[in-house]
Amino acid sequence: MPIIVNLDVMMAKRKISLNELSERVDLTLSNLSILKTGKAKAIRFTTLDAICKALDCQPGDILEYINDN
């Protein structure tokens, strides 16, 4: 899939653990882990909003499009 999830990069930059982010965005560890590893097929805008607020970043800092042509 040409959409890359850079959640782990932003978490490292902000020095925040998966557990702490999970608490801040009110998302289960397993769902957040699926997103972090790039295995998620979709993300709700409300979830993306909460993650961006918690990490003080833009959606483009987390999601990246790679043209694989």
Backbone bond lengths (Angstrom), bond angles and torsions (degrees), N, CA, C in turn:
res aa  C-N    CA-C-N  psi(-1)  N-CA   C-N-CA  omega(-1)  CA-C   N-CA-C  phi
1 M - - - 1.457 - - 1.529 108.71 -
2 P 1.307 116.98 136.70 1.462 119.78 -176.52 1.531 114.91 -79.25
3 I 1.334 119.03 1.18 1.465 121.06 176.38 1.525 107.97 -96.70
4 I 1.323 116.52 122.00 1.459 122.59 -179.74 1.526 108.31 -106.25
5 V 1.331 116.35 134.37 1.460 122.00 177.85 1.526 108.04 -100.05
6 N 1.320 115.88 117.97 1.469 121.90 -179.10 1.524 111.81 -104.19
7 L 1.309 116.85 34.16 1.460 120.93 -178.21 1.522 110.86 -61.74
8 D 1.319 117.42 -41.00 1.457 120.77 -179.36 1.527 111.64 -62.16
9 V 1.331 116.87 -35.23 1.467 121.29 178.63 1.524 110.39 -65.91
10 M 1.334 116.35 -46.68 1.466 120.02 179.88 1.525 111.58 -66.34
11 M 1.314 116.86 -37.09 1.464 119.98 177.47 1.526 110.18 -63.40
12 A 1.318 117.45 -41.24 1.466 121.01 178.67 1.528 110.86 -65.63
13 K 1.331 116.95 -41.61 1.467 120.58 178.84 1.525 111.42 -62.48
14 R 1.324 116.45 -36.67 1.468 121.27 -178.70 1.529 112.43 -91.02
15 K 1.333 116.03 -1.59 1.476 122.32 179.82 1.525 111.55 52.83
16 I 1.336 114.67 53.12 1.456 121.11 -179.53 1.527 108.58 -124.07
17 S 1.315 115.80 138.23 1.461 120.56 -179.09 1.525 110.71 -85.55
18 L 1.312 115.03 164.47 1.457 121.07 176.97 1.523 110.29 -61.15
19 N 1.323 117.04 -39.65 1.465 121.12 178.59 1.525 111.64 -62.45
20 E 1.326 116.33 -45.29 1.459 120.04 -179.11 1.525 111.55 -66.30
21 L 1.331 116.53 -42.61 1.460 119.64 178.35 1.520 110.79 -63.97
22 S 1.316 116.24 -39.62 1.456 121.48 178.47 1.529 111.13 -57.84
23 E 1.324 116.53 -43.16 1.464 121.17 178.70 1.527 111.38 -67.51
24 R 1.317 116.41 -40.91 1.468 120.48 -177.09 1.527 112.91 -67.77
25 V 1.328 116.98 -35.94 1.471 119.98 -176.34 1.523 112.59 -101.03
26 D 1.339 116.61 0.31 1.461 122.45 179.42 1.527 111.37 54.97
27 L 1.331 114.67 53.70 1.457 122.25 178.51 1.518 107.16 -129.95
28 T 1.325 117.38 142.45 1.467 119.38 -178.92 1.523 110.18 -64.78
29 L 1.319 115.19 153.30 1.460 120.56 177.62 1.525 111.29 -58.26
30 S 1.321 116.48 -41.02 1.464 119.13 -177.81 1.528 111.41 -65.69
31 N 1.322 118.18 -42.45 1.468 120.26 178.49 1.528 111.75 -66.87
32 L 1.317 116.50 -39.30 1.456 120.38 178.48 1.530 110.22 -67.84
33 S 1.304 116.80 -37.56 1.465 121.33 177.63 1.530 111.55 -64.62
34 I 1.331 116.83 -40.61 1.469 121.38 177.02 1.522 109.89 -60.98
35 L 1.313 116.58 -41.56 1.462 120.65 177.95 1.526 110.69 -67.13
36 K 1.313 116.58 -44.67 1.464 122.02 -177.29 1.526 111.92 -62.05
37 T 1.316 117.16 -37.34 1.464 120.72 -177.83 1.522 112.89 -84.22
38 G 1.327 116.97 -2.02 1.453 120.34 177.66 1.513 114.25 81.24
39 K 1.327 117.63 14.07 1.466 121.84 -178.78 1.528 112.91 -89.64
40 A 1.326 116.71 -7.51 1.465 120.54 -179.57 1.524 109.79 -72.43
41 K 1.314 116.22 143.35 1.460 121.96 177.86 1.524 112.01 -94.83
42 A 1.337 116.46 -15.78 1.463 120.86 -178.54 1.520 108.96 -158.02
43 I 1.329 115.14 162.44 1.462 121.08 173.93 1.525 107.58 -142.37
44 R 1.296 116.15 136.32 1.465 120.81 177.66 1.522 108.99 -75.89
45 F 1.328 115.86 146.74 1.456 119.71 177.42 1.523 111.10 -61.90
46 T 1.328 117.90 -33.63 1.463 120.33 178.96 1.528 110.44 -65.30
47 T 1.328 116.33 -37.71 1.466 120.63 177.56 1.521 110.13 -67.88
48 L 1.326 116.71 -44.96 1.456 121.24 178.74 1.528 110.31 -61.50
49 D 1.323 116.82 -40.69 1.459 122.16 177.31 1.526 110.65 -60.32
50 A 1.319 116.91 -47.14 1.464 121.20 -178.94 1.531 111.27 -63.98
51 I 1.322 116.96 -40.40 1.463 120.88 179.03 1.527 110.18 -65.99
52 C 1.319 117.23 -44.05 1.467 120.90 179.03 1.521 111.51 -62.50
53 K 1.330 117.17 -39.18 1.465 120.31 177.45 1.520 110.37 -65.61
54 A 1.334 117.15 -44.44 1.462 121.61 -177.56 1.527 112.00 -66.34
55 L 1.332 116.80 -34.81 1.459 120.81 -177.73 1.532 112.91 -99.54
56 D 1.334 116.89 -0.25 1.457 122.37 -178.65 1.529 110.68 50.23
57 C 1.333 114.50 59.31 1.459 120.01 -178.38 1.522 110.65 -143.78
58 Q 1.302 116.34 179.05 1.454 123.88 178.23 1.532 109.52 -101.85
59 P 1.340 118.59 155.75 1.467 120.54 177.34 1.528 112.71 -54.74
60 G 1.329 117.01 -34.92 1.456 121.05 178.88 1.520 113.66 -67.36
61 D 1.341 117.09 -17.14 1.463 120.56 175.24 1.527 110.78 -76.05
62 I 1.328 116.08 -22.18 1.467 121.44 -177.01 1.523 111.84 -101.98
63 L 1.328 116.68 -39.76 1.462 121.28 -177.73 1.525 110.43 -109.08
64 E 1.322 115.46 137.34 1.466 121.46 -178.45 1.520 108.95 -136.32
65 Y 1.319 116.51 137.49 1.460 121.46 177.73 1.527 108.87 -101.87
66 I 1.320 115.58 126.08 1.462 121.96 176.44 1.509 108.12 -114.38
67 N 1.318 117.55 117.06 1.453 122.48 177.92 1.522 108.39 -76.70
68 D 1.320 116.65 113.80 1.458 120.24 -174.61 1.533 112.84 -95.77
69 N 1.316 116.99 24.06 1.475 120.06 177.21 1.497 110.99 -77.40
